[in-house]
Amino acid sequence: MDIYPLTAFVFSGLIGLSLGLIGGGGSIITLPVLVYLAGIDPPSAVGMSLAIVGATSLVGAVFHYLRGTVDLKKGALFGGFGLGGAYFGSGLTRLVSGETLLLIFALLMMAVALAMMLRKGPPRIERASGPTDLKKTAAAGLAVGVLTGFLGVGGGFLIVPALVLFGGVEIGAAIGTSLVVIAINSAAGLFGQIQFHPLDLKMTAAYTVIACLGTWMGARLGEGASPERLQKGFAWFAMAVALFLIFKNQGTIIR
């Protein structure tokens, strides 16, 4: 077997492991792994990323549900608003080159990494959860859906505060509920992507199964670990990957 696909399989397990350990943000390295280690073209890699992110999020959501930390009704409501956005976002992938797609992704990755580096302890949310604000929930759900469908990322770093501030979800249930939203949005985005970029089903299934196993292991290992240290370490790694993507695709800026 070629060393690069083999390495990609290893990293798929690490993607799942990071998601299980640190939650939102852990799956953001999926797209660059598929492009640079598995040798998949960026548009097709977005579809594969959606399959992997959606499946691992579903596995994580089940763990949280068993712990009683998921609000299924409000998660389905937020995810429902994101369905159209995710499908629309999947169509945007056709409008940009692979290099431009990766550059936009790199900028998002840098923003997520910086947010993780600067965060001190659990994310602070100024207002406790309350009644659902349907207009703001719809707007936030739609925006996150577009992001998911376009770049193949979950967007958990945006979903968690939106669920609490606008969706009326209790803070303790926000992370688990966000995984439900990510799974819904990923499914919608994947449906849109496969109409234009057919997936290698065997390879996608293999990467997804390995990532799901990694998520299960990460959830078990993370029970006694320090989430702050894990997030800081992952943030530095994500920043390095983002800088690599910018370096590899800098021609998009120069032209």
Order of alpha helices (4+ residues) and beta strands (2+ residues): alpha-alpha-alpha-alpha-alpha-alpha-alpha-alpha-alpha-alpha-alpha
